[in-house]
Amino acid sequence: MLLPTQKNDPALYPYRQGLYFAFFNALNWQVATGAPTVLFMEYLGANSFQTGLVFSWTLLLTPVQVFATLLLPRLGFKRLTLAGWGARSWFLLVPLILSLVASRLPTTGMIYAMVTAMFFYSLSRSMGAAAITTWLQALVPVGIRGRYWASDQIMGGVAAVGTLVVCAGMFAFLPPRWAFFGQYVISISGAYLALRCLRKLPDIERPVIMGWEKIRTDTPRHLFAPSVFRPYLWLGVLFYVVTTPIAPFGAYFLKATAGLSVVNIMVYTMLQYGGVIAGNWFMRSRLDRTGAKPFLRLSFSLYALIAMGWLACLQWSAITLWLMPGLFVLLGAGTGMFTAANVSYLTGILPEADRALPVSLHGALTWFLGGLSPVVWGLFLKSSGSAPALDIHVFRWFFIVTLGGALVLIFLVNRLQEKSGQFESMLRGSWLLGPLRAMGSLINLVEFPKRTGSPPSEKEDQR
């Protein structure tokens, strides 16, 4: 059974609050950082630049997690997580209020308020994410860790898809203002319930931070010195720069320019999650045998097909409704396969003893520069009219660049060296569902003091 009880899974039962957290947390981030917020920005009258900025805050602020590790020796894992996760829900009161007054007030100031609120939401969320995955990794015993994280991902995935279904239903039966109000009620409620679950988990021993002198001296070497890691780092940067804008601008175009309903776009997003699941199901039994390169190549090929499909839809609008479901499935499959293959490849080329810093650099640099991409493209995609829309001519060039980037990535991946290696230890956390938890599972700029004894019990939460 998915939900552990004292009878059916006594080993996992003490850590059930972490699984409940994964479920309620997905109610929050699926609205706050996904397609629902992109559609809300379009409802407010935001242009492509403003929408791209709100979508990108999560990625642009991911490097904050690296610096937030400095607070761990003082606050500990639990207090830092609670501080970040607790603060974020307050900033969602801004879109909650805006959803009710948007039809009665000028929208310019409201758009700026939304951009500012989502900045602070992503900032506090990034700080909390610096601690939570490492906290749960150390808290859950090794013998049940795989079952725990598998259950964590299932709980988060079920909640994310369920949230989209409910939001689509609200848009089908309610006026837009009340539908948007309802989706942010769900998001805030999810944040509150997730926080309550975290409070019931015990803390673990506070860490010490990796020496900053080592970080200062080794970072230039990892970024620029010849190595197996360097070409893959810059390949990852190119991948995120090329592919990150597809999801937000695709949803924005379908609503603001193509005139599709919010319900249709929610259904497409659910199909995207179906693609993520299908892609990972296809590769899970083959990745160990074939290595990561074939799946990286397949992922880049799918993005090339996506770009060609979008170009066809922009040329012949009549085929949009026929092609779009398949394009969203391909988008999810490409994303899911790259995520897992990326983790596998990094573990295979980096020795475990010297893995923490280069992996952290890879995540911070790729997600940060990838987050800049929608912001820059948003400047060029703005329509000259006053109504929210994308410039179709520039949007075509966007997918031409995407197609060219995918072809370059296919060429570059063929030149990569690949070493065999065990990568199970890095496949932890909800890396499948979002960059913040992924970064949290990859960042390891902390060292635990040596200790003996049994894993922490719930009584330790009282210290």
DOLO-388413 format. One line per field, with one value per residue (C-alpha): residue number from 1; residue in one letter; chain; x, y, z. Coordinates in pm, 1 decimal, always signed. Layout:
resi: (NUM; ...)
resn: (a; ...)
chain: (A; ...)
c1: (X; ...)
c2: (Y; ...)
c3: (Z; ...)
//
This chain:
resi: (1; 2; 3; 4; 5; 6; 7; 8; 9; 10; 11; 12; 13; 14; 15; 16; 17; 18; 19; 20; 21; 22; 23; 24; 25; 26; 27; 28; 29; 30; 31; 32; 33; 34; 35; 36; 37; 38; 39; 40; 41; 42; 43; 44; 45; 46; 47; 48; 49; 50; 51; 52; 53; 54; 55; 56; 57; 58; 59; 60; 61; 62; 63; 64; 65; 66; 67; 68; 69; 70; 71; 72; 73; 74; 75; 76; 77; 78; 79; 80; 81; 82; 83; 84; 85; 86; 87; 88; 89; 90; 91; 92; 93; 94; 95; 96; 97; 98; 99; 100; 101; 102; 103; 104; 105; 106; 107; 108; 109; 110; 111; 112; 113; 114; 115; 116; 117; 118; 119; 120; 121; 122; 123; 124; 125; 126; 127; 128; 129; 130; 131; 132; 133; 134; 135; 136; 137; 138; 139; 140; 141; 142; 143; 144; 145; 146; 147; 148; 149; 150; 151; 152; 153; 154; 155; 156; 157; 158; 159; 160; 161; 162; 163; 164; 165; 166; 167; 168; 169; 170; 171; 172; 173; 174; 175; 176; 177; 178; 179; 180; 181; 182; 183; 184; 185; 186; 187; 188; 189; 190; 191; 192; 193; 194; 195; 196; 197; 198; 199; 200; 201; 202; 203; 204; 205; 206; 207; 208; 209; 210; 211; 212; 213; 214; 215; 216; 217; 218; 219; 220; 221; 222; 223; 224; 225; 226; 227; 228; 229; 230; 231; 232; 233; 234; 235; 236; 237; 238; 239; 240; 241; 242; 243; 244; 245; 246; 247; 248; 249; 250; 251; 252; 253; 254; 255; 256; 257; 258; 259; 260; 261; 262; 263; 264; 265; 266; 267; 268; 269; 270; 271; 272; 273; 274; 275; 276; 277; 278; 279; 280; 281; 282; 283; 284; 285; 286; 287; 288; 289; 290; 291; 292; 293; 294; 295; 296; 297; 298; 299; 300; 301; 302; 303; 304; 305; 306; 307; 308; 309; 310; 311; 312; 313; 314; 315; 316; 317; 318; 319; 320; 321; 322; 323; 324; 325; 326; 327; 328; 329; 330; 331; 332; 333; 334; 335; 336; 337; 338; 339; 340; 341; 342; 343; 344; 345; 346; 347; 348; 349; 350; 351; 352; 353; 354; 355; 356; 357; 358; 359; 360; 361; 362; 363; 364; 365; 366; 367; 368; 369; 370; 371; 372; 373; 374; 375; 376; 377; 378; 379; 380; 381; 382; 383; 384; 385; 386; 387; 388; 389; 390; 391; 392; 393; 394; 395; 396; 397; 398; 399; 400; 401; 402; 403; 404; 405; 406; 407; 408; 409; 410; 411; 412; 413; 414; 415; 416; 417; 418; 419; 420; 421; 422; 423; 424; 425; 426; 427; 428; 429; 430; 431; 432; 433; 434; 435; 436; 437; 438; 439; 440; 441; 442; 443; 444; 445; 446; 447; 448; 449; 450; 451; 452; 453; 454; 455; 456; 457; 458; 459; 460; 461; 462; 463)
resn: (m; l; l; p; t; q; k; n; d; p; a; l; y; p; y; r; q; g; l; y; f; a; f; f; n; a; l; n; w; q; v; a; t; g; a; p; t; v; l; f; m; e; y; l; g; a; n; s; f; q; t; g; l; v; f; s; w; t; l; l; l; t; p; v; q; v; f; a; t; l; l; l; p; r; l; g; f; k; r; l; t; l; a; g; w; g; a; r; s; w; f; l; l; v; p; l; i; l; s; l; v; a; s; r; l; p; t; t; g; m; i; y; a; m; v; t; a; m; f; f; y; s; l; s; r; s; m; g; a; a; a; i; t; t; w; l; q; a; l; v; p; v; g; i; r; g; r; y; w; a; s; d; q; i; m; g; g; v; a; a; v; g; t; l; v; v; c; a; g; m; f; a; f; l; p; p; r; w; a; f; f; g; q; y; v; i; s; i; s; g; a; y; l; a; l; r; c; l; r; k; l; p; d; i; e; r; p; v; i; m; g; w; e; k; i; r; t; d; t; p; r; h; l; f; a; p; s; v; f; r; p; y; l; w; l; g; v; l; f; y; v; v; t; t; p; i; a; p; f; g; a; y; f; l; k; a; t; a; g; l; s; v; v; n; i; m; v; y; t; m; l; q; y; g; g; v; i; a; g; n; w; f; m; r; s; r; l; d; r; t; g; a; k; p; f; l; r; l; s; f; s; l; y; a; l; i; a; m; g; w; l; a; c; l; q; w; s; a; i; t; l; w; l; m; p; g; l; f; v; l; l; g; a; g; t; g; m; f; t; a; a; n; v; s; y; l; t; g; i; l; p; e; a; d; r; a; l; p; v; s; l; h; g; a; l; t; w; f; l; g; g; l; s; p; v; v; w; g; l; f; l; k; s; s; g; s; a; p; a; l; d; i; h; v; f; r; w; f; f; i; v; t; l; g; g; a; l; v; l; i; f; l; v; n; r; l; q; e; k; s; g; q; f; e; s; m; l; r; g; s; w; l; l; g; p; l; r; a; m; g; s; l; i; n; l; v; e; f; p; k; r; t; g; s; p; p; s; e; k; e; d; q; r)
chain: (A; A; A; A; A; A; A; A; A; A; A; A; A; A; A; A; A; A; A; A; A; A; A; A; A; A; A; A; A; A; A; A; A; A; A; A; A; A; A; A; A; A; A; A; A; A; A; A; A; A; A; A; A; A; A; A; A; A; A; A; A; A; A; A; A; A; A; A; A; A; A; A; A; A; A; A; A; A; A; A; A; A; A; A; A; A; A; A; A; A; A; A; A; A; A; A; A; A; A; A; A; A; A; A; A; A; A; A; A; A; A; A; A; A; A; A; A; A; A; A; A; A; A; A; A; A; A; A; A; A; A; A; A; A; A; A; A; A; A; A; A; A; A; A; A; A; A; A; A; A; A; A; A; A; A; A; A; A; A; A; A; A; A; A; A; A; A; A; A; A; A; A; A; A; A; A; A; A; A; A; A; A; A; A; A; A; A; A; A; A; A; A; A; A; A; A; A; A; A; A; A; A; A; A; A; A; A; A; A; A; A; A; A; A; A; A; A; A; A; A; A; A; A; A; A; A; A; A; A; A; A; A; A; A; A; A; A; A; A; A; A; A; A; A; A; A; A; A; A; A; A; A; A; A; A; A; A; A; A; A; A; A; A; A; A; A; A; A; A; A; A; A; A; A; A; A; A; A; A; A; A; A; A; A; A; A; A; A; A; A; A; A; A; A; A; A; A; A; A; A; A; A; A; A; A; A; A; A; A; A; A; A; A; A; A; A; A; A; A; A; A; A; A; A; A; A; A; A; A; A; A; A; A; A; A; A; A; A; A; A; A; A; A; A; A; A; A; A; A; A; A; A; A; A; A; A; A; A; A; A; A; A; A; A; A; A; A; A; A; A; A; A; A; A; A; A; A; A; A; A; A; A; A; A; A; A; A; A; A; A; A; A; A; A; A; A; A; A; A; A; A; A; A; A; A; A; A; A; A; A; A; A; A; A; A; A; A; A; A; A; A; A; A; A; A; A; A; A; A; A; A; A; A; A; A; A; A; A; A; A; A; A; A; A; A; A; A; A; A; A; A; A; A; A; A; A; A; A; A; A; A; A; A)
c1: (+0.0; +111.7; +22.8; +224.9; +57.7; +194.7; +59.7; +137.7; +476.8; +611.9; +958.3; +826.4; +550.1; +763.8; +846.8; +493.9; +477.4; +744.1; +521.0; +220.6; +442.1; +523.5; +151.5; +50.2; +361.9; +270.7; -65.7; +135.7; +407.5; +188.9; -14.2; +252.0; +529.4; +344.0; +92.7; -181.6; +34.9; +139.7; -230.6; -299.0; -33.2; -205.6; -536.8; -380.7; -267.8; +103.3; +325.8; +564.4; +860.8; +671.0; +531.4; +873.3; +1019.7; +760.9; +813.8; +1193.2; +1224.0; +1234.2; +1530.0; +1706.6; +1705.3; +1816.2; +2180.4; +2047.9; +2041.7; +2420.0; +2458.9; +2176.3; +2387.2; +2585.1; +2285.5; +2274.1; +2532.7; +2344.0; +1979.7; +1994.2; +1803.1; +1455.6; +1451.0; +1587.4; +1332.2; +1044.1; +1158.6; +1174.3; +861.2; +665.7; +749.6; +658.0; +284.9; +245.6; +350.8; +72.6; -177.2; -89.8; -226.0; -514.3; -625.5; -543.1; -766.1; -1068.5; -991.0; -831.2; -1150.2; -1205.9; -859.2; -590.2; -359.7; -13.6; +52.9; -101.5; +140.5; +436.3; +292.6; +269.2; +627.0; +754.0; +548.5; +668.2; +1028.6; +1004.0; +804.4; +1082.8; +1353.0; +1208.3; +1129.9; +1490.9; +1621.0; +1399.3; +1496.1; +1862.9; +1794.3; +1492.1; +1620.7; +1947.2; +1746.7; +1513.4; +1797.0; +1976.0; +1657.9; +1523.9; +1728.5; +1923.4; +1731.7; +1399.0; +1525.6; +1447.6; +1090.4; +1050.9; +1161.2; +960.0; +652.7; +748.4; +751.9; +423.0; +253.3; +381.7; +285.5; -67.1; -119.6; +19.1; -207.9; -503.8; -447.7; -458.3; -780.0; -947.5; -824.1; -951.5; -1289.8; -1307.8; -1232.3; -1499.2; -1775.6; -1673.5; -1603.1; -1229.0; -1185.0; -1331.8; -1143.1; -811.3; -912.3; -986.1; -654.4; -458.4; -670.2; -557.5; -195.0; -194.7; -379.0; -123.8; +162.5; +1.4; -67.4; +282.0; +433.1; +232.4; +367.5; +727.0; +684.8; +610.8; +940.5; +1248.2; +1560.1; +1904.6; +2246.5; +2367.0; +2644.1; +2962.7; +3016.2; +3266.9; +3570.8; +3505.4; +3873.3; +3828.5; +3522.0; +3709.7; +4010.1; +3831.8; +3546.2; +3755.8; +3913.1; +3576.7; +3441.1; +3731.8; +4009.8; +4006.8; +3818.6; +3536.4; +3307.3; +3361.3; +3204.2; +2902.9; +2858.6; +2832.4; +2614.3; +2376.6; +2377.6; +2286.6; +2008.1; +1838.8; +1881.7; +1720.8; +1437.2; +1327.6; +1111.5; +900.5; +658.5; +568.8; +553.9; +371.1; +94.3; +95.1; +64.2; -216.9; -422.3; -335.0; -277.7; -440.8; -742.6; -761.4; -948.2; -776.6; -929.9; -757.6; -421.7; -464.5; -537.2; -223.2; -19.7; -160.5; -54.0; +293.1; +306.7; +194.4; +493.1; +726.9; +598.5; +608.8; +961.9; +1098.0; +910.4; +1069.1; +1423.9; +1420.6; +1506.1; +1748.2; +1956.3; +2193.3; +2252.1; +2291.6; +2432.2; +2305.0; +2418.9; +2147.9; +1877.2; +2035.9; +2041.3; +1678.1; +1573.7; +1737.9; +1576.1; +1234.0; +1294.5; +1381.8; +1048.1; +869.4; +1021.4; +921.6; +569.8; +527.8; +658.3; +397.5; +122.6; +235.0; +228.5; -104.3; -315.2; -586.1; -365.6; -292.7; -566.1; -453.7; -79.5; -70.0; -157.0; +126.1; +369.5; +299.6; +347.2; +680.8; +777.8; +718.0; +901.1; +1200.6; +1219.2; +1182.2; +1442.7; +1694.9; +1654.5; +1726.1; +1998.8; +2162.8; +2187.4; +2321.2; +2585.8; +2711.4; +2753.5; +2932.5; +3197.4; +3255.8; +3421.8; +3213.9; +3488.2; +3496.6; +3137.2; +2961.7; +3111.5; +3099.8; +2744.5; +2635.2; +2803.2; +2631.7; +2287.1; +2334.9; +2481.7; +2247.4; +1929.9; +2035.8; +2128.3; +1827.7; +1611.3; +1750.4; +1639.2; +1261.8; +1335.3; +1546.9; +1310.3; +1020.0; +1166.0; +1162.3; +831.1; +623.4; +349.6; +327.1; -42.0; -181.7; -352.2; -149.0; -12.7; +308.4; +470.6; +408.2; +706.6; +946.9; +780.2; +862.9; +1225.1; +1217.9; +1137.9; +1388.7; +1653.3; +1518.1; +1546.8; +1901.1; +1995.7; +1854.2; +2057.5; +2372.6; +2302.1; +2269.0; +2607.0; +2771.3; +2638.7; +2801.7; +3139.1; +3094.6; +3296.2; +3096.2; +3217.6; +3018.8; +2922.3; +2668.5; +2422.7; +2158.0; +2282.7; +2197.1; +1847.9; +1689.3; +1417.1; +1158.2; +1412.7; +1156.0; +903.0; +1091.3; +1432.5; +1438.6; +1409.7; +1648.2; +1904.5; +1856.3; +1933.9; +2243.3; +2388.6; +2610.2; +2825.2; +2783.6; +2972.4; +2815.7; +3007.7; +3094.0; +2840.9; +2735.4; +2406.3; +2066.8; +1874.2; +1696.4; +1364.1; +1065.2; +1159.5; +1462.7; +1223.2; +1176.3; +1538.3)
c2: (+0.0; +357.1; +492.9; +307.8; +189.9; +24.2; -305.4; -310.6; -128.0; -81.0; +22.6; +312.1; +411.2; +643.9; +852.5; +875.7; +1249.9; +1300.0; +1124.0; +1332.4; +1638.2; +1530.4; +1512.8; +1847.5; +2021.9; +1925.4; +2101.2; +2414.1; +2414.6; +2280.4; +2601.1; +2848.4; +2753.5; +2585.6; +2648.3; +2785.9; +3085.4; +3138.1; +3152.2; +3389.3; +3627.4; +3624.5; +3694.5; +4000.4; +4128.0; +4057.2; +4056.1; +3776.6; +3930.9; +3963.9; +3612.7; +3470.0; +3646.9; +3501.8; +3152.2; +3189.0; +3301.2; +2940.5; +2862.5; +3197.3; +3165.1; +2802.6; +2902.3; +3051.7; +2693.5; +2677.3; +2987.6; +2885.9; +2591.1; +2849.5; +2870.3; +2498.2; +2486.5; +2766.6; +2672.6; +2302.4; +2124.1; +2135.5; +2502.9; +2618.2; +2407.1; +2532.9; +2893.4; +2874.0; +2664.6; +2869.9; +3207.3; +3113.5; +3068.6; +3427.3; +3561.3; +3364.9; +3591.8; +3846.8; +3645.1; +3527.9; +3889.2; +3992.0; +3719.1; +3887.4; +4248.1; +4202.2; +4284.9; +4611.6; +4773.4; +4877.2; +4584.7; +4744.8; +4769.0; +4427.4; +4268.5; +4424.1; +4305.3; +3952.8; +3961.2; +4082.5; +3833.8; +3539.6; +3655.9; +3635.8; +3312.3; +3150.2; +3299.1; +3155.2; +2825.6; +2796.3; +2850.9; +2576.9; +2342.9; +2375.1; +2160.6; +1939.1; +1665.8; +1617.4; +1617.6; +1342.5; +1141.5; +1128.6; +1071.9; +771.2; +450.8; +314.6; -12.7; +156.5; +466.8; +344.5; +253.9; +588.3; +799.1; +592.7; +653.9; +1022.4; +1063.9; +879.4; +1092.7; +1412.2; +1300.1; +1200.0; +1533.1; +1733.6; +1566.5; +1581.9; +1954.6; +2009.7; +1807.7; +2012.4; +2340.9; +2241.2; +2158.7; +2496.6; +2679.6; +2474.7; +2565.0; +2890.4; +3246.3; +3306.1; +3521.8; +3253.7; +2976.9; +3155.8; +3232.9; +2864.8; +2746.7; +2975.3; +2858.5; +2506.5; +2621.0; +2803.8; +2518.9; +2274.2; +2485.9; +2503.7; +2129.7; +2046.9; +2265.3; +2084.5; +1752.3; +1876.6; +1994.7; +1634.8; +1500.8; +1489.1; +1689.4; +1542.0; +1651.7; +1981.9; +1965.7; +2155.7; +2331.6; +2222.3; +2448.8; +2760.2; +2774.0; +2445.1; +2582.8; +2897.1; +2712.1; +2414.6; +2600.0; +2752.2; +2412.0; +2240.7; +2515.6; +2570.0; +2310.6; +2022.2; +1725.3; +1483.1; +1702.2; +2036.9; +1959.0; +1801.6; +2106.5; +2339.9; +2090.0; +2104.9; +2484.9; +2478.4; +2226.3; +2437.0; +2761.9; +2604.9; +2410.3; +2601.1; +2862.5; +2603.2; +2525.2; +2879.2; +3041.0; +2742.0; +2780.3; +3160.2; +3139.0; +2884.1; +3106.0; +3460.9; +3417.9; +3091.8; +3149.0; +2801.0; +2760.8; +2723.6; +2376.4; +2264.2; +2391.3; +2214.2; +1890.8; +1939.4; +1985.8; +1660.0; +1491.4; +1632.8; +1453.5; +1139.5; +1182.5; +1215.0; +888.7; +708.6; +827.9; +713.2; +382.9; +318.0; +388.9; +252.7; -105.8; -1.3; +277.8; +48.2; -162.7; +102.6; +396.2; +753.4; +870.5; +693.6; +848.8; +1192.6; +1158.8; +1043.9; +1332.0; +1588.3; +1421.7; +1454.7; +1825.8; +1854.9; +1688.8; +1923.1; +2227.1; +2098.2; +2023.0; +2374.1; +2524.0; +2321.1; +2446.1; +2806.3; +2759.7; +2571.6; +2667.8; +2414.0; +2125.4; +2275.3; +2086.1; +1760.7; +1794.0; +1972.1; +1672.7; +1470.8; +1761.5; +1793.4; +1418.4; +1441.7; +1741.4; +1542.7; +1236.9; +1443.9; +1620.8; +1302.6; +1107.3; +1390.3; +1432.6; +1067.6; +1030.1; +1350.2; +1217.7; +887.2; +1046.6; +1283.1; +997.8; +788.5; +1051.8; +1191.3; +994.1; +979.0; +1136.3; +1448.6; +1470.7; +1725.9; +2047.5; +1978.5; +1842.4; +2149.3; +2375.3; +2187.6; +2228.8; +2593.7; +2705.4; +2515.8; +2612.5; +2975.0; +3032.3; +2827.0; +3056.7; +3359.6; +3222.5; +3286.1; +3635.1; +3724.6; +3562.0; +3739.0; +4073.8; +3973.7; +3786.6; +4080.9; +4174.1; +4536.4; +4553.7; +4638.1; +4300.7; +4004.4; +3811.4; +3681.1; +3805.5; +3511.2; +3592.8; +3598.1; +3287.4; +3102.2; +3208.1; +3085.7; +2733.3; +2756.8; +2835.1; +2549.4; +2310.1; +2425.2; +2392.0; +2037.7; +1937.0; +2084.9; +1892.7; +1566.3; +1636.7; +1723.0; +1420.3; +1191.2; +1340.3; +1278.3; +1018.6; +790.1; +579.3; +310.6; +375.7; +316.9; +603.9; +482.0; +709.9; +1020.7; +912.7; +1043.0; +1291.7; +1434.6; +1526.5; +1398.0; +1665.1; +1992.6; +2164.0; +2276.0; +1926.6; +1805.3; +2065.6; +1978.1; +1613.6; +1702.7; +1974.8; +1823.5; +2111.1; +1989.0; +1734.1; +1551.0; +1512.4; +1153.8; +997.6; +661.8; +522.4; +454.4; +681.8; +975.7; +900.2; +1126.9; +1209.2; +1396.2; +1650.3; +1787.6; +1887.4)
c3: (+0.0; -70.8; +273.3; +540.5; +859.3; +1168.8; +1037.3; +664.1; +674.8; +1029.6; +901.9; +690.9; +932.2; +1154.8; +844.6; +704.8; +769.8; +503.9; +251.1; +351.2; +305.3; -52.6; -131.7; +20.3; -108.2; -466.6; -420.0; -356.6; -621.4; -902.2; -885.4; -775.1; -1018.5; -1305.8; -1581.6; -1349.5; -1258.0; -1621.7; -1711.4; -1422.3; -1552.9; -1892.4; -1714.3; -1548.9; -1888.0; -1841.1; -2147.1; -2240.8; -2056.8; -1729.3; -1762.2; -1842.0; -1539.3; -1300.3; -1443.2; -1422.7; -1060.6; -942.0; -1169.1; -1130.8; -752.4; -741.6; -661.9; -335.7; -209.6; -224.8; -8.3; +225.7; +339.1; +540.2; +776.2; +848.1; +1130.3; +1310.8; +1242.0; +1163.9; +890.5; +1041.5; +1141.7; +805.0; +617.7; +831.3; +792.6; +412.7; +363.7; +617.6; +464.7; +108.9; +170.6; +291.3; -48.5; -218.2; -45.0; -314.8; -611.6; -391.4; -340.6; -696.7; -834.9; -673.3; -765.2; -1108.6; -1298.0; -1107.2; -1086.4; -1336.5; -1400.7; -1433.6; -1061.1; -1006.5; -1252.7; -1071.9; -740.6; -880.4; -1011.6; -671.6; -471.6; -679.3; -640.3; -262.3; -284.0; -488.9; -266.0; +54.7; -118.2; -236.7; +115.0; +251.3; -31.1; +68.1; +372.6; +322.1; +90.5; +280.6; +604.8; +484.4; +327.7; +660.4; +860.5; +667.2; +723.8; +427.7; +416.7; +334.0; +157.1; -193.0; -96.3; +78.0; -220.7; -465.6; -249.3; -220.9; -599.2; -642.3; -375.7; -535.6; -885.4; -782.6; -606.1; -899.8; -1154.6; -916.4; -868.8; -1245.4; -1273.2; -999.2; -1146.5; -1490.6; -1336.8; -1164.9; -1489.9; -1664.1; -1416.9; -1245.6; -1364.1; -1413.0; -1102.4; -876.0; -1053.4; -999.8; -641.3; -587.2; -728.3; -493.7; -200.1; -290.4; -313.2; +21.3; +192.9; +55.7; +189.5; +535.2; +556.0; +424.9; +696.6; +964.0; +839.2; +854.7; +1213.6; +1319.2; +1184.7; +1410.0; +1331.4; +1266.1; +1381.7; +1244.5; +985.7; +921.7; +592.1; +332.6; +337.8; +127.5; +35.3; -148.3; -326.1; -429.0; -567.7; -726.3; -897.3; -1181.1; -1243.3; -1280.2; -1505.3; -1742.5; -1710.2; -1964.2; -1819.4; -1892.9; -1680.6; -1857.1; -2197.0; -2028.9; -1805.7; -2104.4; -2291.5; -1994.4; -2005.4; -2374.6; -2308.4; -2041.8; -2234.3; -2542.8; -2376.5; -2063.7; -2243.4; -2428.8; -2143.0; -2027.9; -2370.3; -2515.2; -2254.2; -2292.0; -2671.8; -2661.2; -2429.6; -2537.2; -2911.5; -3021.3; -2795.8; -2643.4; -2317.1; -1981.7; -1952.7; -2274.2; -2151.3; -1815.7; -2001.1; -2212.2; -1892.9; -1756.4; -2080.2; -2022.0; -1686.4; -1865.1; -2095.9; -1797.8; -1653.1; -1990.0; -2065.1; -1731.2; -1749.9; -2090.0; -1975.4; -1618.5; -1720.1; -1994.6; -1840.0; -1649.6; -1959.8; -2228.5; -2033.4; -2037.7; -2383.6; -2589.1; -2373.1; -2383.8; -2762.8; -2765.4; -2540.8; -2770.7; -3072.3; -2909.3; -2859.5; -3228.4; -3311.5; -3071.3; -3242.2; -3586.3; -3461.5; -3324.9; -3648.9; -3836.7; -3602.5; -3647.7; -4025.8; -4042.6; -3741.4; -3832.2; -3717.5; -3373.3; -3188.3; -3351.3; -3291.1; -2955.8; -2730.1; -2884.9; -2853.1; -2480.6; -2431.7; -2615.1; -2400.4; -2082.9; -2216.8; -2325.6; -1990.7; -1787.3; -1983.8; -1972.6; -1596.7; -1517.2; -1780.7; -1657.6; -1302.1; -1429.8; -1650.5; -1380.2; -1135.0; -1393.7; -1476.3; -1125.4; -845.5; -529.9; -318.8; -540.5; -656.8; -434.3; -571.1; -947.4; -925.9; -729.7; -985.0; -1267.2; -1112.3; -1014.7; -1346.8; -1577.4; -1393.4; -1345.3; -1709.6; -1817.5; -1606.9; -1786.9; -2121.6; -2082.3; -1954.0; -2257.5; -2505.9; -2337.0; -2440.6; -2807.3; -2804.0; -2680.9; -2924.2; -3034.7; -2941.2; -2599.2; -2548.3; -2415.3; -2713.3; -2868.1; -3185.3; -3422.6; -3644.1; -3347.2; -3203.7; -3526.7; -3490.0; -3132.0; -3249.1; -3534.6; -3270.6; -3056.3; -3349.6; -3423.3; -3057.2; -3040.4; -3347.1; -3193.8; -2871.6; -3067.7; -3229.6; -2896.2; -2708.6; -2964.2; -2864.4; -2493.0; -2307.6; -2081.8; -1796.3; -1627.3; -1268.5; -995.5; -972.9; -728.1; -453.1; -655.4; -758.7; -441.5; -381.6; -615.7; -883.2; -1129.0; -1036.2; -985.7; -992.4; -629.1; -483.0; -752.5; -657.7; -293.1; -364.8; -567.1; -344.2; -78.4; +38.1; +394.7; +596.8; +888.6; +1213.3; +1284.8; +1515.7; +1643.6; +1756.2; +1607.9; +1372.6; +1537.2; +1697.0; +1722.0; +2082.1; +1952.1; +1805.7; +2156.0; +2209.6)
//
